[in-house]
């Protein structure tokens, strides 16, 4: 099997946000004020981040999203263009602010609050305007920083054209994900806390996670790949838990790790790699992404990931 990607189109249907990153020595507790070491404005949003991850790897990626008619919107569109992404499918919503995310970044952790802005404006009509782009993809990758109804409509269009759907259920809705959306999903990619919230079960050990995955996949009929931070990522193979490891790296910022993982996974799947190989590649790419500050700054190229995996090329 060739090690080279096939470069088939991946459509990322998701959010664009301006990230306001505040660096602190530790995360503040409720009711506490802490002094920050500094702040930065960086392009982000789960949709934009995942599209950038794909573009860095060399994929033919299309970002379908929305920004407001404000300065942040201008900067977000320009940032996408600079990464080689087309702005054709980025809608500009009049009289609406662009999405923003307040990110508190500590040396070993972060917390994030998102203001959706233009990302909340997606409706059936706006999704329908992207029908041709969705139909032309190999995979549609989406998250939940957009209204779930819009994601469901995009997945319906994808299904009509035989396009595979991947849902990164982040942020995990407090009320859960509607069954109608889950039934339209081919691959679900939660992190540990998101999957625990979705399934309502303790998943803290391999045995418990395996049992929860068996129950979930039997109920919904799609594959689940759970990201587990430094451990790697886990999924079921022939009814048994398998885990692909993360790389050992010096961590600077974990903000974009999940987005890098999802982009890299879809890169591999769109290249017709076996699931294990795509998952292994995604775990390695996510590991490399945490070595720089900012969600997008550390996202690696295809060559950079392969260099780190080169001692064991047959394993992917």
C-alpha positions in Angstrom: 0.0 0.0 0.0 1.3 3.4 -1.0 2.4 5.8 1.8 1.3 8.8 -0.3 -2.2 10.4 0.2 -4.7 10.2 -2.6 -5.7 13.8 -2.0 -9.5 13.3 -2.2 -11.7 16.2 -1.1 -12.7 16.6 2.5 -15.5 19.1 3.3 -15.2 20.6 6.8 -18.6 22.1 7.9 -17.9 24.1 11.0 -17.1 27.2 13.0 -14.7 30.1 12.5 -13.8 32.0 15.7 -11.3 34.6 16.7 -9.5 33.1 19.6 -8.6 35.4 22.5 -5.9 33.5 24.2 -5.0 34.5 27.7 -1.8 32.9 29.2 -1.9 32.2 32.9 0.2 30.3 35.4 -2.9 28.4 36.5 -6.5 28.4 35.7 -8.6 30.7 38.0 -11.1 29.1 40.4 -14.7 30.3 40.6 -14.8 33.8 42.0 -11.0 34.2 41.7 -9.0 36.9 39.8 -5.6 36.0 38.5 -2.9 38.0 36.7 -2.3 36.9 33.2 1.2 36.8 31.5 -0.2 38.1 28.2 -2.9 37.7 25.6 -3.0 37.1 21.8 -5.6 37.1 19.0 -5.4 34.0 16.9 -7.6 32.5 14.2 -9.6 29.5 15.4 -12.9 27.8 15.6 -13.1 24.0 15.5 -14.2 24.0 11.8 -11.4 26.3 10.7 -8.8 24.5 12.9 -9.7 21.1 11.4 -9.6 22.5 7.8 -6.2 24.0 8.5 -5.0 20.7 9.8 -6.1 19.1 6.6 -4.5 21.8 4.5 -1.2 21.5 6.3 -1.1 17.8 5.6 -1.7 18.5 1.9 -5.4 17.6 1.6 -7.9 19.1 -0.8 -9.9 20.6 2.0 -13.0 22.9 1.7 -14.1 25.0 4.7 -17.8 25.7 4.8 -18.5 28.2 7.5 -19.7 31.7 8.4 -18.3 35.0 9.7 -19.8 38.3 10.6 -19.3 41.5 8.7 -16.7 42.9 11.1 -13.0 43.2 11.4 -12.6 39.7 13.0 -14.5 38.3 10.0 -12.1 39.9 7.6 -9.1 38.6 9.5 -10.6 35.0 9.7 -11.2 34.9 6.0 -7.7 36.1 5.2 -6.2 33.6 7.6 -8.0 30.8 5.8 -6.7 32.0 2.5 -3.2 32.2 3.8 -3.5 28.5 4.7 -4.5 27.7 1.1 -8.2 27.3 1.8 -10.7 28.7 -0.5 -13.0 31.4 0.9 -15.7 30.5 -1.6 -17.8 28.6 0.9 -17.3 31.0 3.8 -20.6 33.0 4.2 -20.5 36.6 5.5 -23.6 37.2 7.6 -24.7 40.9 7.6 -25.2 42.8 10.9 -23.8 39.9 12.9 -20.5 39.6 14.9 -18.0 36.9 14.1 -17.7 34.0 16.6 -15.1 34.5 19.4 -13.6 32.1 21.9 -12.0 33.1 25.2 -9.2 30.6 25.9 -7.4 30.5 29.3 -4.2 28.7 28.7 -2.2 27.3 31.6 1.1 25.3 31.3 -0.7 21.9 31.5 -4.4 22.7 30.8 -6.9 25.1 29.3 -10.5 26.1 29.5 -12.6 27.7 26.7 -15.8 29.7 26.5 -17.3 30.3 23.0 -19.6 33.1 21.7 -21.1 31.6 18.5 -21.8 34.9 16.7 -22.3 34.2 13.0 -21.8 30.4 13.5 -25.3 30.3 15.0 -26.9 31.7 11.8 -26.8 28.4 9.9 -30.3 27.3 8.7 -31.6 24.8 6.1 -31.5 27.5 3.4 -27.9 28.4 4.0 -26.9 24.7 4.2 -28.7 24.1 0.9 -26.6 26.8 -0.8 -23.6 24.5 -0.1 -25.2 21.4 -1.6 -22.8 21.1 -4.5 -19.7 21.4 -2.4 -21.0 18.8 0.1 -21.9 16.4 -2.8 -18.4 16.8 -4.2 -16.6 15.5 -1.1 -15.3 12.2 -0.1 -15.9 13.0 3.6 -17.9 15.6 5.4 -16.4 16.5 8.8 -18.5 18.5 11.3 -18.5 19.6 14.9 -21.2 21.1 17.2 -20.2 24.7 17.4 -22.9 25.1 14.8 -26.6 24.4 15.3 -27.1 20.6 15.3 -30.0 21.0 12.9 -27.6 22.5 10.3 -25.1 19.7 10.8 -27.9 17.1 10.4 -29.0 18.8 7.1 -25.5 18.8 5.8 -25.2 15.1 6.7 -28.5 14.3 5.0 -27.1 15.9 1.8 -23.9 13.9 2.2 -25.8 10.7 2.6 -27.8 11.4 -0.5 -24.5 11.4 -2.5 -22.7 8.5 -0.7 -20.3 10.9 1.2 -19.0 9.5 4.5 -19.8 11.6 7.6 -17.6 12.2 10.6 -18.9 14.0 13.7 -16.7 15.5 16.3 -19.2 16.0 19.1 -17.6 19.1 20.6 -18.7 20.9 22.5 -20.9 18.1 23.9 -24.4 19.4 24.3 -25.7 19.2 27.9 -29.0 17.7 26.6 -27.1 15.1 24.5 -27.0 14.7 20.7 -30.4 14.1 19.0 -30.7 10.5 17.8 -31.6 11.8 14.3 -28.1 13.3 14.0 -26.4 10.2 15.4 -28.2 8.0 12.8 -26.7 10.2 10.1 -23.1 9.8 11.5 -20.7 7.2 10.1 -17.8 7.9 12.6 -18.1 9.6 15.9 -14.9 11.1 17.5 -15.5 12.3 21.1 -12.8 12.8 23.7 -13.1 10.9 26.9 -15.2 13.4 28.8 -17.5 13.9 25.8 -18.1 10.2 25.4 -18.7 9.8 29.1 -21.3 12.6 28.9 -22.9 11.1 25.8 -23.2 7.5 27.1 -23.8 8.3 30.7 -21.3 5.6 31.9 -18.0 5.5 33.7 -15.3 4.9 31.1 -12.2 5.4 33.2 -10.6 2.0 32.5 -10.0 0.1 29.3 -12.5 -2.5 30.4 -15.2 0.0 31.1 -14.5 1.9 27.9 -14.7 -1.3 25.9 -18.1 -2.2 27.4 -19.4 1.3 26.8 -18.3 1.3 23.2 -19.8 -2.1 22.6 -23.2 -0.9 23.9 -23.0 2.4 21.9 -22.0 0.9 18.6 -24.7 -1.8 18.9 -27.3 1.0 19.5 -26.3 3.4 16.8 -24.5 1.4 14.2 -21.6 3.7 13.6 -17.9 3.5 14.6 -16.6 5.5 17.6 -13.0 6.6 18.0 -12.3 8.1 21.5 -9.3 10.5 21.9 -7.6 10.0 25.3 -5.0 12.7 25.5 -1.5 11.4 26.3 -2.7 7.8 26.1 -3.7 8.1 22.5 -7.0 7.0 20.9 -9.2 3.9 21.4 -11.7 2.1 19.2 -13.2 -1.3 18.8 -11.8 -3.9 16.4 -13.7 -7.2 16.2 -15.4 -6.4 19.5 -12.2 -5.7 21.4 -10.6 -2.4 22.5 -7.6 -1.2 20.5 -5.5 1.8 21.4 -3.1 3.7 19.1 -0.5 5.6 21.1 0.4 9.3 21.2 3.9 10.4 20.7 6.1 11.6 23.6 6.5 15.3 23.1 7.1 18.4 25.2 3.7 20.0 25.6 3.3 23.8 25.0 -0.5 24.0 24.3 -3.1 21.3 23.9 -5.8 23.7 22.5 -5.7 22.3 18.9 -4.9 18.7 19.6 -8.4 17.4 19.1 -8.9 19.4 15.9 -5.6 18.2 14.5 -6.6 14.6 15.3 -9.9 14.9 13.4 -8.3 16.6 10.4 -5.6 14.0 10.2 -8.0 11.1 10.7 -10.1 12.3 7.8 -7.0 12.9 5.7 -6.1 9.2 6.2 -9.6 7.9 5.6 -10.0 10.1 2.4 -6.8 8.4 1.2 -8.3 5.0 1.6 -6.0 4.0 4.4 -7.2 1.2 6.8 -8.9 2.6 9.9 -6.0 1.6 12.2 -3.4 3.3 10.0 -5.5 6.5 9.8 -6.0 6.5 13.6 -2.3 5.9 14.2 -1.4 8.8 11.9 -4.0 11.1 13.5 -2.6 10.3 17.0 0.9 11.2 15.9 -0.3 14.4 14.2 -2.2 15.5 17.3 0.9 14.8 19.4 3.0 17.1 17.3 0.4 19.9 17.3 0.8 20.5 21.0 4.4 21.6 20.8 3.6 25.3 20.0 1.2 27.9 21.5 -2.0 28.4 19.6 -4.6 26.0 18.1 -3.1 26.2 14.6 0.5 27.1 15.1 1.8 23.6 15.8 -0.3 21.7 13.2 2.2 19.5 11.3 2.8 18.8 7.6 2.5 15.3 6.2 6.3 15.1 6.0 6.7 16.1 9.6 4.4 13.4 10.8 6.0 10.7 8.6 9.5 11.7 9.9 8.3 10.9 13.5 6.7 7.7 12.4 9.6 6.6 10.1 11.1 4.1 12.6 8.0 2.0 12.2 6.6 2.7 8.8 4.8 -0.7 8.4 2.7 0.0 11.5 0.6 2.6 9.7 
